[in-house]
Amino acid sequence: MSNYKSAEKIRVLHVITRLERGGAPAVLLEVLRRCDTSQFEHHIATGLSQVPDDDMISFAKDTGFRVVVIPSLIRDIHPFLDIYALSKLYFLILRGRYDIVHCHTSKGGFLGRLAARLAKVRVIIYSPHGDIFEGYFGKIKTCLFTGLERFSARFTDKIITLTKSGIEPYIRAGIGQKPQFDYIYNGIDVESFEKRKVDRIQKRQEIGVENDCFLVVTAGRLVPVKGHTYLITAFAQVITEIPNIRLVFLGDGELRGELSEQVKTLGLEKHVLFLGMRSDVPEIISCSDLFVLPSVNEGFGVVLLEAMVMKCPIVATNVGGVPEVVLDGETGILVPLKDPVQLAGGIIQLLKDTSLAKQMAECGYQRLKACFDIRETVSKTEQLYKELLERKLCGDVN
């Protein structure tokens, strides 16, 4: 444990490509909101949001963080804009005289780390918030990002994964050395989320779902890696055994039109609702009978914690860090990825066996309180900052 103390606050710059609702940005803000302001001063550098009416940048500013928007910092590869974003980050870091630069997600992770290296920042940290090895890009783009990860790992002091199992894919890909890695679980404020439980009948009426039918919910960006097409295919099988059922999608993205067409082709229009981006995801989950996460790849799945706190039974794919969040057969059911038949089977099993579903939901809630409290996430993050900075100041680079 570090005994590091300083008369001045530790200045930390966080670099993240997008500051949008949900996923890595939401987790980052929840952690920073709870950090000790007497010891740390956190700033954020981010690109423009691609989601209409997304207010996360304004929310971050209103919360008290200094947010620097760099429009050239985008998710896609664009040599000219990338070089411009790199220069902006470099001069921002020089002016800010930061002790630590903590970079998040792949694109922001590479440009932020390179800028920090050029600016000779003492401590450089990288949080991938998942991995890019499956489901995100094509083969060529994946190879490119893997090469960039290998290069930037050479000047990264610590790579923080979301789960213990999340370390191994990087080692196998030749990215970094084992001593460079650590993992910190995501967490949520259990008490805060419990207060968001709502009246089941009223909330269902609000979203257009009858109270006497089963409600299955999934949440996340409508993009290929989230595996929603397999859920829709599975749902066509589910309604043959459980016709009185609705499936609700919470989130938006590039595949909305394609997924809507798939729903029409399978004749599921009366059973499936697309509600878009919502600020009341936990409330909707609280009035649901089942939560499903059909991802092809998932670093952690923080929305699983929201389902657990609402004591909503879970069916998810056995991918990425999910098995460390949901224990198969104990706190939920895990099925193989891209397997609509197994996915449908898991959904049907928990909807028909209500006692098993209730038991798993209760076990999930207890596991949540024991392992995924936001206070533990904050404590471990702050401790890591102090340990790395102390080590650098003492001259121990490794």
C-alpha positions in Angstrom: 0.0 0.0 0.0 1.3 3.4 -0.9 2.1 6.1 1.7 2.4 8.7 -1.0 1.5 12.2 0.2 1.9 15.5 -1.6 1.3 19.1 -0.6 -0.2 19.7 -4.0 -3.1 17.8 -5.6 -2.2 15.1 -8.1 -3.2 16.4 -11.5 -4.8 13.7 -13.8 -5.8 14.1 -17.4 -8.2 11.6 -18.8 -8.3 11.1 -22.6 -11.3 9.4 -24.1 -12.6 9.5 -27.7 -16.2 10.1 -26.8 -18.0 11.2 -23.7 -21.4 9.7 -24.3 -24.2 8.1 -22.2 -23.4 4.5 -21.2 -20.4 2.3 -21.4 -16.9 3.4 -20.7 -17.7 7.2 -20.5 -20.4 6.7 -18.0 -18.2 4.5 -15.8 -15.4 7.0 -16.0 -17.6 9.9 -14.8 -19.1 7.8 -12.0 -15.6 7.0 -10.7 -14.3 10.6 -11.0 -17.4 12.0 -9.3 -16.4 10.0 -6.2 -12.7 10.6 -6.2 -11.1 12.5 -3.3 -11.0 16.2 -4.5 -8.5 17.0 -1.7 -5.9 14.7 -3.2 -6.7 14.7 -7.0 -7.7 17.2 -9.7 -9.2 15.4 -12.7 -9.5 17.0 -16.2 -11.0 15.3 -19.3 -10.1 15.6 -23.0 -12.6 14.2 -25.4 -14.0 14.4 -28.9 -17.4 15.5 -30.0 -20.4 13.2 -29.2 -21.9 11.4 -32.3 -25.2 10.9 -30.5 -27.9 13.6 -31.1 -28.9 15.4 -27.9 -26.4 13.6 -25.8 -25.7 15.8 -22.8 -22.8 14.0 -21.1 -20.2 16.7 -21.9 -22.5 19.3 -20.3 -23.1 16.9 -17.4 -19.4 16.5 -16.8 -18.9 20.3 -16.8 -21.8 20.8 -14.5 -20.4 18.2 -12.1 -17.3 20.4 -11.8 -14.8 18.8 -14.2 -12.7 20.8 -16.7 -13.6 19.3 -20.1 -11.6 20.1 -23.2 -13.3 19.2 -26.4 -11.0 18.3 -29.3 -13.2 17.9 -32.4 -10.5 16.1 -34.4 -10.4 13.3 -31.8 -12.7 10.8 -33.6 -13.2 7.0 -33.4 -12.4 6.3 -37.1 -8.9 6.3 -38.5 -8.2 9.6 -40.3 -4.5 10.4 -40.7 -4.8 14.2 -41.0 -7.3 14.6 -38.1 -5.4 12.1 -36.0 -2.2 14.1 -36.3 -4.1 17.3 -35.5 -5.7 15.6 -32.4 -2.2 14.4 -31.4 -0.8 17.9 -31.5 -3.8 19.3 -29.6 -3.3 16.7 -26.9 0.4 17.3 -26.7 0.1 21.0 -26.1 -2.8 20.5 -23.7 -0.6 18.1 -21.6 2.3 20.5 -21.7 0.2 23.4 -20.5 -1.6 21.3 -17.9 1.6 20.0 -16.3 -0.2 16.8 -15.5 1.3 14.2 -13.1 -0.7 11.4 -14.7 -2.3 10.9 -18.1 -4.9 8.1 -18.0 -6.2 7.1 -21.5 -9.4 5.2 -22.2 -10.5 3.1 -25.2 -8.4 2.1 -28.2 -8.2 5.3 -30.3 -8.0 7.8 -27.4 -5.7 5.3 -25.7 -3.1 5.4 -28.5 -3.2 9.1 -29.3 -3.3 10.1 -25.6 -0.4 7.8 -24.6 1.7 9.0 -27.5 1.1 12.6 -26.7 1.9 12.0 -23.0 5.1 10.2 -24.0 6.2 13.1 -26.2 5.3 15.5 -23.4 7.4 13.4 -20.9 4.5 12.8 -18.4 5.6 10.9 -15.3 2.9 8.3 -15.3 1.0 7.0 -18.3 -2.0 4.6 -17.7 -4.3 2.9 -20.2 -7.7 1.4 -19.7 -9.0 -0.4 -22.8 -12.4 -1.0 -21.4 -12.5 -4.3 -23.2 -10.5 -5.5 -26.2 -10.5 -5.1 -29.9 -9.6 -8.6 -30.9 -13.1 -9.9 -31.6 -16.2 -8.4 -33.1 -15.3 -4.7 -33.5 -13.3 -4.4 -36.7 -12.4 -6.4 -39.8 -9.1 -8.3 -40.0 -7.0 -5.5 -41.5 -8.2 -2.9 -39.0 -7.8 -5.3 -36.1 -4.2 -6.0 -37.1 -3.5 -2.3 -37.4 -4.8 -1.6 -33.9 -3.0 -4.6 -32.5 0.3 -3.1 -33.9 -0.5 0.3 -32.3 -1.3 -1.4 -29.0 2.1 -3.2 -29.1 3.9 0.0 -29.8 2.2 2.1 -27.2 2.5 -0.6 -24.5 6.3 0.1 -24.6 5.8 3.4 -22.8 2.7 2.6 -20.7 3.3 2.2 -17.0 0.1 0.3 -16.3 -2.7 -1.3 -18.4 -5.9 -1.7 -16.5 -8.3 -4.3 -17.7 -11.9 -4.7 -16.4 -11.5 -8.3 -15.3 -8.7 -10.8 -14.5 -9.4 -12.8 -17.6 -9.2 -9.7 -19.7 -5.4 -9.6 -19.3 -4.6 -12.8 -21.2 -5.8 -11.7 -24.7 -3.3 -8.9 -24.6 -0.4 -11.1 -23.5 -1.3 -13.6 -26.2 -1.3 -10.8 -28.8 2.2 -9.7 -27.7 1.0 -6.5 -26.1 2.9 -5.5 -23.0 4.4 -7.7 -20.2 2.5 -9.2 -17.3 3.9 -6.8 -14.7 2.4 -3.9 -16.7 -1.2 -5.3 -16.2 -3.7 -5.0 -13.4 -7.4 -5.2 -13.3 -10.1 -3.2 -11.5 -13.7 -4.3 -11.6 -16.4 -1.7 -12.6 -18.8 -0.9 -9.8 -22.1 0.9 -9.2 -23.6 2.8 -6.3 -26.0 0.2 -5.0 -28.0 2.4 -2.8 -28.4 5.1 -5.5 -29.7 2.5 -8.0 -32.1 0.9 -5.5 -33.8 4.2 -5.2 -34.6 4.1 -8.9 -37.0 1.2 -8.6 -40.4 2.2 -10.0 -44.0 1.1 -10.0 -44.1 -1.9 -12.4 -47.5 -1.2 -13.9 -47.0 2.6 -14.4 -43.6 2.2 -16.0 -44.9 -0.5 -18.4 -47.8 1.7 -19.4 -45.3 4.5 -20.1 -43.3 2.4 -22.6 -46.3 0.7 -24.1 -46.0 -2.8 -22.6 -48.9 -4.6 -21.0 -48.6 -5.7 -17.4 -49.8 -9.2 -18.0 -47.1 -10.2 -20.5 -43.5 -11.2 -20.0 -41.0 -8.3 -20.6 -37.5 -9.1 -21.8 -35.0 -6.2 -22.0 -31.6 -5.6 -23.6 -29.6 -2.5 -23.5 -26.6 -1.2 -25.5 -25.5 0.4 -28.8 -27.1 -1.1 -31.8 -23.8 -2.2 -33.4 -22.6 -5.6 -34.7 -20.5 -6.5 -31.6 -23.5 -6.4 -29.4 -25.0 -9.4 -31.2 -28.6 -8.1 -31.4 -29.3 -10.0 -34.6 -28.9 -13.3 -32.8 -31.3 -12.2 -30.1 -34.0 -11.3 -32.6 -33.5 -14.7 -34.3 -33.7 -16.4 -30.9 -36.8 -14.4 -30.0 -38.7 -15.8 -33.0 -38.2 -19.2 -31.4 -39.2 -18.0 -27.9 -42.6 -16.7 -29.0 -43.5 -20.1 -30.3 -43.5 -21.3 -26.7 -44.2 -18.1 -24.9 -46.5 -15.9 -27.2 -47.4 -13.4 -24.5 -44.1 -11.7 -24.5 -42.4 -8.4 -25.5 -38.8 -7.6 -26.3 -37.5 -4.1 -25.7 -34.3 -2.6 -27.1 -32.8 0.3 -25.1 -30.1 2.1 -27.2 -29.4 3.3 -30.7 -26.8 2.9 -33.4 -25.9 2.1 -37.0 -27.9 -1.2 -37.1 -31.3 0.2 -36.0 -32.7 0.1 -39.6 -31.3 -3.3 -40.3 -32.5 -4.8 -37.1 -36.0 -3.3 -37.6 -36.1 -4.9 -41.0 -35.1 -8.3 -39.5 -38.0 -7.9 -37.0 -40.5 -7.2 -39.9 -39.1 -10.2 -41.9 -39.7 -12.5 -39.0 -43.1 -11.1 -38.3 -42.2 -9.8 -34.8 -43.5 -6.2 -35.1 -46.1 -6.7 -32.4 -43.6 -8.2 -30.0 -40.5 -6.0 -30.4 -40.0 -2.3 -29.4 -37.0 -0.1 -30.2 -37.0 2.7 -27.6 -33.7 4.4 -28.5 -31.4 6.1 -26.1 -32.9 6.4 -22.6 -31.9 7.9 -19.4 -34.2 5.5 -17.5 -32.6 2.2 -18.3 -32.5 1.0 -14.7 -36.1 1.9 -14.2 -37.2 -0.1 -17.2 -35.1 -3.0 -16.1 -36.7 -2.9 -12.7 -40.1 -3.7 -14.2 -38.8 -6.4 -16.5 -38.9 -10.2 -16.2 -35.5 -10.9 -17.8 -32.4 -9.0 -19.0 -30.5 -10.4 -22.0 -27.0 -9.5 -23.1 -26.2 -11.3 -26.5 -22.8 -9.7 -27.1 -20.2 -11.2 -29.4 -17.5 -9.5 -27.3 -17.9 -7.7 -24.0 -15.2 -6.3 -21.8 -17.4 -6.3 -18.7 -21.0 -5.3 -19.3 -21.7 -2.7 -16.7 -25.4 -2.9 -17.6 -25.3 -6.4 -16.1 -24.7 -4.7 -12.7 -27.8 -2.6 -13.2 -29.8 -5.7 -13.8 -28.3 -7.3 -10.7 -29.2 -4.4 -8.5 -32.8 -4.5 -9.7 -32.9 -8.3 -9.0 -33.7 -9.0 -12.7 -32.7 -12.5 -13.9 -30.0 -12.5 -16.6 -29.2 -14.5 -19.7 -25.9 -13.5 -21.4 -23.3 -14.8 -23.7 -20.2 -16.4 -22.3 -17.7 -13.9 -23.8 -15.0 -11.5 -22.5 -15.3 -10.5 -18.9 -19.0 -11.6 -18.6 -18.2 -14.9 -16.8 -16.5 -12.9 -14.0 -19.7 -10.8 -13.6 -22.4 -13.4 -14.1 -21.6 -16.9 -12.6 -23.2 -19.5 -14.9 -25.9 -21.5 -13.2 -25.6 -19.5 -10.0 -26.4 -15.8 -10.7 -27.6 -16.2 -14.3 -27.4 -18.4 -17.4 -24.5 -18.0 -19.9 -24.8 -19.3 -23.5 -22.3 -19.6 -26.4 -21.9 -16.5 -28.6 -23.8 -16.3 -32.0 -26.0 -19.2 -31.0 -29.7 -18.3 -31.2 -30.9 -21.8 -30.3 -29.0 -21.8 -27.0 -30.0 -18.2 -26.3 -33.6 -19.0 -26.9 -33.3 -22.0 -24.6 -31.9 -19.9 -21.7 -34.6 -17.2 -22.1 -37.4 -19.9 -22.1 -35.9 -21.7 -19.1 -35.8 -18.6 -16.8 -39.2 -17.3 -17.9 -40.9 -20.7 -17.3 -39.0 -21.5 -14.1 -39.8 -18.5 -12.0 -38.4 -19.9 -8.8 -35.0 -20.5 -10.4 -35.1 -17.1 -11.9 -35.8 -15.5 -8.6 -33.1 -17.5 -6.9 -30.5 -16.5 -9.5 -31.6 -12.9 -9.3 -31.1 -12.9 -5.5 -27.7 -14.5 -5.7 -26.7 -11.9 -8.3 -27.8 -9.1 -6.0 -25.7 -10.5 -3.2 -22.7 -10.9 -5.5 -23.1 -7.4 -6.7 -22.9 -6.0 -3.1 -19.9 -8.1 -2.3 -17.8 -7.6 -5.5 -19.0 -4.6 -7.5 -19.3 -1.6 -5.2 -18.3 1.7 -6.8 -16.5 2.7 -3.7 -14.1 -0.2 -4.1 -13.5 0.8 -7.8 -12.6 4.3 -6.7 -10.4 3.2 -3.8 -8.3 0.9 -6.0 -8.0 3.5 -8.8 -6.8 6.2 -6.4 -4.4 3.7 -4.7 -2.9 2.8 -8.1 -2.4 6.4 -9.0 -0.5 7.1 -5.8 1.6 3.9 -6.1 2.7 4.6 -9.7 3.5 8.2 -9.0 5.5 7.4 -5.9 7.4 4.7 -7.8 8.3 7.2 -10.5 9.4 9.9 -8.1 11.6 7.3 -6.3 13.2 6.4 -9.7 11.7 2.9 -10.1 10.4 2.9 -13.6 9.1 -0.6 -13.5 
